[in-house]
Amino acid sequence: MPILCLLSLEAGAAQILSGKPDDTLTASVSRSEPSLLRIEGQRIRRVFGAEDDFTVIPDKDNGTAYLKPGPDKSAFSVFVADSSGRTWKLFLAVTDGPAE
């Protein structure tokens, strides 16, 4: 099974999420710092969701993306499409400290 990772840039702590594309995977992201999204063995092609819920900066060289929640969000969902055509659904809770 592919593994989706979320990594807080400053804290250096990773959340490793395992599941199938049909599953809803849950994690937390920091309100104040960008979080790295990565899919083990795949490249991220697109990150999408409701407008103004988050900003995303793709790193096309590495096939990863950096995500930061929009202001006043406590939780939101994103969809992450990988290079093999699968789409992963993430439910992300926003924390005031660094992501776990």
C-alpha positions, 0 to 999 in steps of 0.5 A: 500500500502506498504511504502518504506522509505529512511533515512539519517543516520546522518540527521535523516530525512526520505523520505516516498515513497508510491506506487505500485511495478510497479511504479517508485518511486523517492527520493534523497540520500546523496553522503557522507553518507549511507542511510537506505532502509526499506519497511514497514511490509516487509523484504528486500531480495535483492537490485540490479542495475547497477554495480558500481552505488552504494554499499549496506550493508544488515542488515539481522537482521532487514530486511533493507539495507544501500545504498551509491552511487558510486563516480561521480554519479548524479542519478541512479536506483535500484531495491529492492526485498521484502520478499513477492516477489515484486520488487520496482524500485527506481530512486535516485538523489544524493545530496551533503548534507544530504538526505531529 
